[in-house]
Amino acid sequence: MNILNKKQCLELISQDPSALAFKTYVENDKITIKDLEIAQQCLKKNGMLMYYCVEEFKKNYDLALIAVTENGMSLDYVSQELKDNDNIVEIAMKTNQAIVFASPRIKKDKEFASISLRYNPNDIRFYSKEIQEICGEGRTPKARNMQRQNLEKAINSEKLVHKLEAQLVYKQNTLKVKI
């Protein structure tokens, strides 16, 4: 394993952050980014360099945020816990089709799908079957708009059911007190 010193890394990053990947390819050796400052500088310029970070950094919320802000596809290289973080995944979704790397919980979340499909309507294929069924099929712009509308209707009806259930529980508790 070839671990560059801090000065070498910062020099490479200042020239081209992707040089780390190129150096790995040429030398057939994996470079590991172990220094927090180097990781931050790399990820600000190329989020995909998360691949070269040590596991500890792949679990670091702040570094993951830097990486997915620069390139949403870097979500592929963050920890499983961060792939389940709504904020990290939503930011990743704004730049490209990062939903493919999100956790199963997020792929089933109707409210999250409603928000993220505004950025990438074609991402519907990466969501759970339940969400796909709610949205219906279709690839035309009009169909995509209908998908979002159907999903928003489903979410609103669920919110209404929860609100009514909460009111019913409240009324039942109030009646118990009066009796």
C-alpha positions in Angstrom: 0.0 0.0 0.0 1.4 3.4 -1.0 0.5 6.1 1.6 1.6 9.5 0.4 2.8 12.1 2.8 0.7 15.2 3.4 2.9 17.4 1.3 2.7 15.0 -1.7 -1.0 14.7 -1.4 -1.7 18.4 -1.2 0.6 19.0 -4.1 -1.3 16.4 -6.2 -4.6 17.8 -5.2 -3.7 21.3 -6.0 -2.8 20.2 -9.6 -5.6 17.8 -10.1 -7.5 15.8 -7.4 -8.1 13.0 -9.9 -4.3 12.5 -10.0 -4.7 10.3 -7.0 -6.9 7.9 -9.0 -4.5 8.1 -12.0 -1.5 7.3 -9.8 -3.3 4.3 -8.4 -4.1 3.0 -11.9 -0.5 3.5 -13.2 1.2 2.0 -10.1 -1.5 -0.7 -9.6 -1.5 0.2 -6.0 -4.3 1.5 -3.8 -3.7 5.0 -2.3 -5.5 5.5 1.0 -6.5 9.0 2.2 -5.9 8.9 5.9 -5.5 12.6 6.7 -8.6 14.6 7.5 -7.4 17.9 5.9 -6.3 16.0 2.7 -9.7 14.2 2.6 -11.5 17.5 2.8 -9.5 19.1 0.0 -9.9 16.1 -2.2 -13.6 15.8 -1.7 -14.2 19.5 -2.3 -12.7 19.1 -5.8 -13.9 15.6 -6.6 -16.4 13.8 -4.4 -15.7 10.5 -6.0 -12.4 10.4 -4.3 -14.4 9.2 -1.2 -13.5 5.8 -2.7 -9.9 6.3 -1.5 -10.7 7.4 2.0 -10.3 5.2 5.0 -13.4 3.6 6.4 -13.5 6.0 9.3 -13.9 8.9 6.9 -16.6 7.1 4.9 -18.6 7.2 8.2 -17.9 10.9 8.8 -21.1 13.0 8.2 -19.2 16.2 7.3 -17.0 14.5 4.8 -19.9 12.7 3.2 -21.7 16.0 2.9 -18.8 17.6 1.1 -18.5 14.6 -1.2 -22.2 14.3 -2.2 -22.5 18.1 -2.6 -19.7 18.0 -5.1 -20.9 14.7 -6.8 -24.0 12.9 -5.8 -22.7 9.6 -7.1 -20.1 9.6 -4.3 -23.0 8.3 -2.2 -21.9 4.9 -3.4 -18.7 5.2 -1.2 -20.1 6.4 2.1 -21.1 4.1 5.0 -24.4 2.3 5.1 -25.6 4.6 7.9 -25.0 7.7 5.8 -26.8 6.1 2.9 -29.8 6.0 5.2 -29.5 9.7 6.2 -32.2 11.8 4.6 -30.1 14.9 4.3 -27.1 13.2 2.7 -29.3 11.4 0.2 -31.4 14.4 -0.7 -28.3 16.5 -1.4 -26.8 13.6 -3.5 -30.1 13.4 -5.4 -29.9 17.1 -6.5 -26.9 16.4 -8.7 -27.7 13.1 -10.3 -29.4 9.7 -9.9 -27.8 8.8 -6.6 -31.0 7.1 -5.3 -29.6 3.9 -6.7 -27.1 3.9 -3.8 -29.6 5.0 -1.0 -30.7 2.6 1.7 -33.8 0.4 1.2 -35.7 2.5 3.9 -35.3 5.6 1.8 -36.3 3.8 -1.4 -39.6 3.0 0.4 -40.2 6.5 1.8 -43.1 8.2 0.0 -42.4 11.7 1.2 -38.7 11.4 0.3 -39.7 10.0 -3.2 -42.1 12.9 -3.7 -39.3 15.4 -3.0 -36.5 13.7 -4.9 -38.6 12.9 -8.0 -38.8 16.7 -8.6 -35.0 16.6 -9.2 -35.0 13.4 -11.2 -38.4 12.1 -12.3 -36.9 9.2 -14.2 -35.5 7.8 -10.9 -38.9 6.2 -10.2 -37.4 2.9 -11.4 -35.1 2.8 -8.4 -37.8 3.2 -5.8 -39.8 0.3 -4.2 -42.5 -1.5 -6.1 -45.1 0.1 -3.8 -44.0 3.7 -4.8 -43.8 2.7 -8.4 -47.4 1.3 -8.3 -48.7 4.5 -6.6 -47.0 6.6 -9.3 -48.0 4.5 -12.2 -45.9 3.9 -15.2 -45.1 6.3 -18.0 -42.1 8.2 -19.3 -43.6 11.2 -21.0 -43.3 14.6 -19.3 -47.1 14.6 -18.7 -46.9 11.0 -17.2 -44.0 12.1 -14.9 -46.1 15.0 -13.7 -48.9 12.6 -13.0 -46.5 10.3 -11.1 -45.6 13.1 -8.7 -49.3 14.1 -8.4 -50.3 10.6 -7.6 -47.6 10.2 -5.0 -48.4 13.5 -3.4 -52.1 12.5 -3.2 -51.1 9.2 -1.5 -48.9 11.1 1.0 -51.7 13.6 1.7 -54.3 10.9 2.2 -51.9 9.1 4.6 -51.4 12.3 6.5 -55.1 12.8 6.7 -55.6 9.3 8.0 -52.9 9.9 10.7 -54.5 13.2 11.6 -57.9 11.6 12.0 -56.5 8.7 14.0 -54.8 11.2 16.3 -58.0 13.1 16.8 -59.9 9.9 17.4 -57.4 8.8 20.1 -57.6 12.3 21.7 -61.4 12.2 21.7 -61.4 8.7 23.2 -59.0 9.8 25.9 -61.1 12.9 26.6 -64.3 10.7 26.9 -62.5 8.4 29.3 -61.6 11.3 31.5 -65.3 12.6 31.6 -66.8 9.2 32.4 
